[in-house]
Each structure stands twice: as structure tokens, then as C-alpha cells.
Amino acid sequence: EFRRVLFRSHAASTAAGASGEGLADVLAGRAEAGDVAAQRDGAALIGAGSQVGNPAELLAGERLGAVLGALAADYDQVIVAGAPVLSGSDSLLIAPLVAATVPVIGLDRVTRPELTETLELLESGEATVGGVVLTGVTRPASGKDPYSPMATAVQH
């Protein structure tokens, strides 16, 4: 059986029905990861947990690496959904601790300079970039060249 665990932001956790204790509580030592994991769609979901004043302090501590290591021993796949890199330091603190970081880029929402800055920040933070996900791409109505939107996906 393939087992995976997902970490989600506070808003995404609530939408998925995983509210209450979560990663913040685990990192603060108030809960164990196995106790806060909720089963959703064939995966264990660990929500963001209690809101804290400065989540970067919890993420910068040594406990995050230990928690991720313990989960990696119990699950085939551990996926961490982080905040946009340019909005704060949270994802930059997590990136060196995971096998790969995959930025999600919204078509017509991210400029080329923003993408370049994001990739440079990840590289300087010793992250392994495992690719990029481009969202918002649709097929042209003509159907002649389905890949043409990708050529203009990142605006100047």
C-alpha cells in the first residue's frame, strides 16, 4: 500500500476538513504528528494547526527536520505545501530539508523577474528545485498548437 502524508496551509487545511491541532502544535511540542494526522482521500493530512505569532521561529528550529525524518520513515511520500517564496521566509526554511522544491507558477500572475528571483532565492538557500508547475494554461480554441501557451506563460 502506497502511503503519503500532506502538510497544508491553514486555509487549505480548513477547506479539507483538517482543523484543530497540526504542524504548529507538533513543532511546539504540544502534539505528535501521528495524533494530528487526518485521513483524507487516501492520504494522511496534517494541517497547519494552531495559529502562532511567528511561524518562522517554529520552522527554523531543529524539530522540523526531526518530524520530517520520522514521517519519511513511516510514509512513502511526504509533501509539504508551503507559502509563496516571495511572500516570506517560511518556504525558504523548509526547502533545504526536503528532497525537492517545486514552485507553482500561475499563468498571468507571476512575472519573469519574480520567477527568476524565486529560483535564485531557492538556489541560495540550498534547495533542490525539482521542476516548476505552471497553472492556468488552457488549450487554444483552434487546437492546432496545444503547446503555444507555454511559450508565453511567463510574462516579461
Secondary structure as GFF3:
##gff-version 3
##sequence-region A 1 156
A	DSSP	beta_strand	4	7	.	.	.	ID=ss1
A	DSSP	alpha_helix	10	15	.	.	.	ID=ss2
A	DSSP	alpha_helix	23	27	.	.	.	ID=ss3
A	DSSP	alpha_helix	33	36	.	.	.	ID=ss4
A	DSSP	beta_strand	38	40	.	.	.	ID=ss5
A	DSSP	beta_strand	43	46	.	.	.	ID=ss6
A	DSSP	alpha_helix	55	60	.	.	.	ID=ss7
A	DSSP	alpha_helix	63	74	.	.	.	ID=ss8
A	DSSP	beta_strand	77	80	.	.	.	ID=ss9
A	DSSP	three_ten_helix	85	87	.	.	.	ID=ss10
A	DSSP	alpha_helix	90	94	.	.	.	ID=ss11
A	DSSP	three_ten_helix	95	97	.	.	.	ID=ss12
A	DSSP	beta_strand	104	106	.	.	.	ID=ss13
A	DSSP	alpha_helix	112	124	.	.	.	ID=ss14
A	DSSP	beta_strand	133	135	.	.	.	ID=ss15
A	DSSP	alpha_helix	148	151	.	.	.	ID=ss16
###
